[in-house]
C-alpha cells in the first residue's frame, strides 16, 4: 500500500484531473428525462408504528413523478 501511495505522489496523478464531470444542465427540451428512473421500496413487515411516516416521506419526495 505504501508503494502505491509513493508512486501516486511521485507521478502527481490526481483523480480530480483524470475524471472530468459536469453538472446536468437545464434543458427545456429534455424535460424530466435527465432524471434517472428510481424505485422507492418501503419495507412493511412489523412496521405498524411508523408506516404512516414512511409512506408520507415517500410521497413527499422532490423527484419527478413520471420518473419514479
Buried (B, 14 or more C-beta within 10 A) or exposed (E): EEEEEEEEEEEEEEEEEEEEEEEEEEEEEEEEEEBEEEEEEEEEEEEEEEEEEBEEEEEEEEEBEEEE
